[in-house]
């Protein structure tokens, strides 16, 4: 352990107590830290004292060792598995870092620094929490006793401005002809479901697809944690709210979907359907709000359709399964399925048209990436030579 750890933690604790009491601002804290270091570490050289003071200030007023990682534009996700293990994702690959926290208490302090401005907290009675940083990055926290090896913190970075379909084509996520086809589908008000596993890039693709919505339309976005960054001039962003510490005040995705219907939207974009709000989304799509977009966790286009059906049945309104299947067949036009490859790259693996068959929805494959080669079917036509 770094020889300064014990002193740094003691000074940090003192500063936190002062901050909670409202006795000092950050500037005053900085002056106090430098005075304490000069007094209690006088044997150290001037450079070492300055480094120790900077470390204590960083621990007390920032996110400690995580700050350099969060400042790195190449880092997509930061994962803290207790004090001794910090990983990042760069370019779709997870890698260990040399970053360490001195103690689990330092991890908890970083978590407090994230959650306190949001009016959120975690403790033994409520050991899990989702939150969002000021820049839109998504944060998940799990602490002991649920996290056996120490507090866990996951920060998924937010890319301000997002990516366009052209950007995704340039990055190899999908071929340019497919990007043009999907852009046209959005313009023609096709309702599109983006499916894929965790970390496959569903939200990024959803954001890119939304960029093809004409600028004159009113768009309402609905998310658990606001990540979408639409560039159109008329966008209303809604974000769900978890229950308070007293268990009241919760506003769910389903509540927001229902309310969005009263807001005169031309399009509704739901970051992810994961519960009974799927039924309300289907109802919206079949009552004049076609051209809407959403995502779902699934391992294939076929699984995506089945999952939407299952989620809709969770609404508990007594609809028979056959009626839900009919709604799915009427509401959705396309399924865009995305995967994260072994090399970490995110790619659109398949695009399927939702068609009505006996008993509900069926799928007609339009595009498939197989062995690195794009396979096409009408209406896309044969793959261009440069695809």
N, C-alpha and C positions, 0 to 999 in steps of 0.2 A: 504494500500500500504506500502511496505517496506520503512522504513525511509531513506534508502540510495538511493532510486530510483532517486530522483531529482538530487542529486549530481553525481551519477553514470552516468546518461544520459548526464548531462552537460559535464563531463569529456570525455565521449565517443564521443560526438559531436566535441569537440576540437581535439581529436586524429584523427577522420575521416578527418577533415579539413587538418591536418598536413600530413596525409597519401596521400590524393589527391594531395597535393602540392609537394609530394615527399621529405619532409623534414626529415623524420625519418624512420628507419627500426623498426622491431618489438622489438628488443632488446633495442633500444633507447626509444621507446614508453614505454616499461616496466619501465625503469628508471624514465622517466618523470611522469608516473602515480604515482609511489611510492612517488616522491617528492611532487606532487600536493596534494596527500592524506595527507602526513605528514604536509603540510602547511595549508590546508583548513579543515582538520578534526582532528586537534591536540588534541581535547578534547576526542577523542575516545581512547580506550585502544589499545595496540600494536596488539593484535589478531584481533580486529575489523578493524583496519586500513589495516592490511594485507589481510583480507577477502574482504574489499572494493576494494583494489587495484587489487586483483585477478579477482574480478567480472568485473571491468572496462576493464581490459585487455582482458578477455574472450568475453565481448560484442563487443570490438573493433576489435579483430583479429580472432574470431571464430564464431560459430553459437549460441552463448549464451546458453539459457536453453536447447536447443535441443541436445547439445553435449553428455550429459550422455545417452540420449535415443538412439542416433545413435551409441554409443559405446556398447550398450547392444546387444549381439549376438542373444538374444531371440526375439528381436523386428523385425517384418517383414515390418511394415509400420508405418510412423509417419504422423499424420494429424493435422495441425494447423488451427483452425477455428477462426481466430482473436486472439487478445492478451490473452483473458481469457479462452480459451478452447483448450487443446492439448490432442489428443487421440493417442493411438497406437494399432496396431494389433499384438497379440502374439498367436501363435498356432491356427490361423484362427478366433480368437475372438477379437472384438474391445472393448477396455476398456479405461476409462478416466484416466488421470494421474494427479498428483499434480503439474505438471509443468505449469508455467504461465509466460507470458511476461508482463513486467511492462506497456507497452503502445504499440499501433499499430506501432509507430515509431520503436520500437525494433524489431518487426516482419519484417518490411520493411528492417531494417538493415541486419537481417539474410538473407533475400532474396537477397539483394545486394551482400553480401559476397559469396553467391552461384553463382550468375549469372555473376558477374564482371569478374572472371577469364576466363569465356567462351565467353566473348565479347557480352553478352546478357543483356537486361534490360527490365523492365516493367515500364509503366507510364500510364497516363490517355488515351493517344492516342493508346497505345498498352498494354491493361491491362491483357493479358494472355500470358503464356510462358511455353514451355516444355524444359527441359534441362537434363543434366546427370552429376552427380558428378564424381570425378576422379576415384572412385572405381566402377563405372558403375551403381550406384543407379539412378533410374529415379525420376525426380523432375517435379512437375506441380505447377504453380503459377497462382492465380487469385486475382486481387486487386480491390478496389473500383474504379469506381462506380459499376462494375459488382458484386463484392462481397459486399453484403449489410452490413454485420456485421464486416467488417475489412478484412485485407489481409489473404488469404488462401494459405497454403503451404502444399503440399503432397509429401512425400519422400517414394518411394518404394525401399526397400533395395535390394541390389544385393548380391547374394550368390556366391562368387568366387569358381569356380570349379564345381558348379552345383550338381545335383543329377543324379545317374545312375538309370536304370530301377530296378536294384536290391535294391537300396536305397528306391525307391518308393514302391516296394513290401514290404520291411521291415516296412515301415511307414504305410502300410495299404491302400495306394492309389489305388492299384490294386492287384489281386491275382498273385502269382508267376507263375502259368501256363500261365496266360495272358501276363505277362511280357516276358516270353520266346517266346510266339507266336509272339508278336509284334517285338521283337528283330529279329526273323527270317524273318518277313515281311520286315523290313528295310534292312536286308542283301540281300533279294531277289529283292530289288529295287521296292518295292511297294510305290506308292505315297500316302502319308497320310495327311489328314486334321484333326487337333485337334480343336474341338469346345468346347464352354462353355461360361459362363457368366463372368462378371468382377470379378477378384479375385478368380476364380475357379482353378487356377494353370496351365493354358494352356501353358504358356511359360516354366514353370518348366518341364512339361511333354514333350514338344517339345525338350528341351535341352537333356532330358534323352533318347528320341528316337534317337536323332542325335548321341548319344554315340555308337549306334550299327552300324554306317556307317564304313565300313572297312578303316583302316588307310592309305591305298594306294591311296585313291580317293581325288580329288581336290574338296573342298567344298567352295561355296560362300554363306555367310550369309548376309541378307539384313534386316535392322531394322530401325524404327523411332528413337529409342534410344537403343544403343547397350547393350543388356543384356545377350545374349547367350554366353556360355563359353564352346566351344568345345575343346576336348582334342586331337583331331587328329593333326598330324604334318603339314598338308597342308590345311590351312583354310585362306580364304580371307574375312575380315570383312568390310562390307560397311554400312554406316549410312547416312540416309537422312539429308538434311540441310534445315532449314526454311529460308524464305526470310529475307534479312537484313532489318534494320530500314527504308531503302529507298525503300523497296519492291522488291529488285532484288536479284539474286544469289540463288534462291530456287532450290533444287534438291530433287525431290520426290521419293517415293518408286517405282513408275512406271518407272522413269528415270533409277533407279538403276537396276531394273529387266531387262530392255532392254539392259543395258550395260553389265550386268552379262553374257548374252548370247554370248558376244564377248570375254569372258575371259576363254573360254574352261573349263567350270565347269563340273564335273561329277554329282554333286548334287547342287541344289539351296535350301537354307533354308530361308524362308521369315518369320520374326517374327510374322507378322499379315497382312492379306489382309483386307483392309477396304475401298477400292476405286477402280477406274478403272484398277489398276495394276492387279486385278484378271484376266482380259482377257489375259494380257501378261504372267501371271503365267500359265494359262491353255495352252497357245500356247507353252510355253517352255516344259510343260509336255508331249505334243503330238508331239514334234519334237526332241525326243532323250534325254530329260533330266528327264526321269522317275526316281523314287526313291527320289523325292524331298519332302520337308516337309513344312507345314505352319499351321497357326491357323486362326480362325475366331470367332467373337462373335456370338453366337447362343444359343437357348434354347433347342435344340434337334438335333440329326443327320439329320432329315428331314429338319428342319429349316436351318441347316448349308448348305445343298445343295441348297436350294432356295436362301439363302443369297449370295452364290458365284455366282449364275446365275444373280441375281440382280446387284451385283457389277460389273460383267463383262459387263452387258448392259450399265452401266454408262460410259464406254469408249467412247461411241458416235461414233462408226465407222460404224454404219448402219447394223450390223449383225442382222438377224432375231432371235427371241427368240429360235426358233427350232434349229438353228445352234449352239447357245450358249449351249443349253441343250445337244446337241450331243458332244460338246467339253468337257463338264463336265463329261459325261458318259465315254469318252475315256481317260480323263486325270487322274481321281482320282480312287484309289483302295479301300481305307479304310477311314472311319470317326471314330475318337476316341472322344467320348463325355465325358466331365468332369464337375463335379458339386462341389460346396462347400456346405456340409451338414449343418444342423441346429446346430450341435455341433462344427462347424468351420473346420472340417476335409475335405480335398480335396479328392475326389474319382472318379475313372473312372466309369461312370454309364453305358455306352453302347459302343459297338464296332460294326460297321456295314460295310459290304462289299458293294461297289458301283457296281451295275450290270446294264447292258443295257436292258431296256425294251422299248416297243413301245412308241416312242415320247421322249425318253431321259433317264436320269438316274433313277434307282430305288435302293432301299436299302434292303439288306438281313442281318437280325440281326444275329450276331455271338455270342454276349455276352450281358447280361443285369444283372445289379445288382438291385434286387427287394426285398424289405423288409429285406435288409442285406444279402440276399442269392444270390450267383452267378448262373445265368442260362446260359447254354452253348448250342451251336448248332455247328454241323460240319462246318469247318474243325477242330475246337477245340476239339470236342468230349465231352463226359460226364465230369462233374466237378470231379476232383480227390477228394478223401475222405478228404484230408487235405486242400482243397481250402476254 
